[in-house]
Amino acid sequence: AAGLAAVYDTGLDTYADPDRLFSFRRNTHRGHRDYGRNVSAICLTGEAG
């Protein structure tokens, strides 16, 4: 997909695990006004091209 060699599914569900993970959808459904913060990372290895 899109030139990616591998895509991994962590199996984590942010909506169902409020003790460990933030979910914008969960907070929206509960009427919370704070949208939270999120950091994502992509690691590229090897040479481009």
CNS distance restraints for C-alpha pairs under 8 A (distance, minus, plus):
assign (resid   1 and name CA) (resid   5 and name CA) 7.89 0.50 0.50
assign (resid  13 and name CA) (resid  17 and name CA) 6.34 0.50 0.50
assign (resid  14 and name CA) (resid  18 and name CA) 6.98 0.50 0.50
assign (resid  14 and name CA) (resid  21 and name CA) 5.21 0.50 0.50
assign (resid  14 and name CA) (resid  22 and name CA) 6.02 0.50 0.50
assign (resid  14 and name CA) (resid  23 and name CA) 5.29 0.50 0.50
assign (resid  15 and name CA) (resid  21 and name CA) 7.71 0.50 0.50
assign (resid  15 and name CA) (resid  22 and name CA) 7.44 0.50 0.50
assign (resid  15 and name CA) (resid  23 and name CA) 5.25 0.50 0.50
assign (resid  15 and name CA) (resid  25 and name CA) 6.87 0.50 0.50
assign (resid  15 and name CA) (resid  26 and name CA) 5.53 0.50 0.50
assign (resid  17 and name CA) (resid  21 and name CA) 5.73 0.50 0.50
assign (resid  17 and name CA) (resid  22 and name CA) 7.93 0.50 0.50
assign (resid  18 and name CA) (resid  22 and name CA) 6.20 0.50 0.50
assign (resid  18 and name CA) (resid  23 and name CA) 7.46 0.50 0.50
assign (resid  22 and name CA) (resid  36 and name CA) 7.20 0.50 0.50
assign (resid  23 and name CA) (resid  27 and name CA) 6.29 0.50 0.50
assign (resid  24 and name CA) (resid  28 and name CA) 6.02 0.50 0.50
assign (resid  24 and name CA) (resid  35 and name CA) 6.02 0.50 0.50
assign (resid  24 and name CA) (resid  36 and name CA) 7.07 0.50 0.50
assign (resid  25 and name CA) (resid  29 and name CA) 6.07 0.50 0.50
assign (resid  26 and name CA) (resid  30 and name CA) 6.21 0.50 0.50
assign (resid  27 and name CA) (resid  31 and name CA) 6.16 0.50 0.50
assign (resid  27 and name CA) (resid  32 and name CA) 5.10 0.50 0.50
assign (resid  27 and name CA) (resid  33 and name CA) 7.56 0.50 0.50
assign (resid  27 and name CA) (resid  34 and name CA) 7.73 0.50 0.50
assign (resid  27 and name CA) (resid  35 and name CA) 7.21 0.50 0.50
assign (resid  28 and name CA) (resid  32 and name CA) 5.82 0.50 0.50
assign (resid  28 and name CA) (resid  33 and name CA) 7.34 0.50 0.50
assign (resid  28 and name CA) (resid  35 and name CA) 7.87 0.50 0.50
